[in-house]
Amino acid sequence: MADNNWQLQPGVQIAPEAAAEVAKIACALKSLSVYAGLVIEREDCPADLQKIVDDGVKAIGKIFVW
């Protein structure tokens, strides 16, 4: 079994295999959050991009401990 670099929030019940797949998505979303933060500083960036990314990171935060 591979080492996990993530931990579920207390009370979250999810199968280990599913949690591992969701963790991959969460990692990608966190990377997107960093990227979006850099892009937001540019004037030609869509105004709603940061809100969309922030909402996704908030949702993942309900599942995983960062």
ChimeraX attribute file (.defattr): number of C-alpha atoms within 10 A of each C-alpha:
attribute: neighborCount
match mode: 1-to-1
recipient: residues
	/A:1	3
	/A:2	5
	/A:3	5
	/A:4	9
	/A:5	9
	/A:6	15
	/A:7	13
	/A:8	16
	/A:9	13
	/A:10	10
	/A:11	7
	/A:12	11
	/A:13	10
	/A:14	12
	/A:15	8
	/A:16	9
	/A:17	9
	/A:18	9
	/A:19	18
	/A:20	16
	/A:21	10
	/A:22	16
	/A:23	20
	/A:24	12
	/A:25	13
	/A:26	20
	/A:27	15
	/A:28	11
	/A:29	17
	/A:30	18
	/A:31	12
	/A:32	17
	/A:33	20
	/A:34	12
	/A:35	13
	/A:36	18
	/A:37	15
	/A:38	12
	/A:39	15
	/A:40	15
	/A:41	9
	/A:42	9
	/A:43	8
	/A:44	8
	/A:45	13
	/A:46	10
	/A:47	10
	/A:48	10
	/A:49	14
	/A:50	20
	/A:51	12
	/A:52	13
	/A:53	19
	/A:54	18
	/A:55	11
	/A:56	16
	/A:57	17
	/A:58	11
	/A:59	12
	/A:60	19
	/A:61	14
	/A:62	13
	/A:63	20
	/A:64	17
	/A:65	11
	/A:66	12
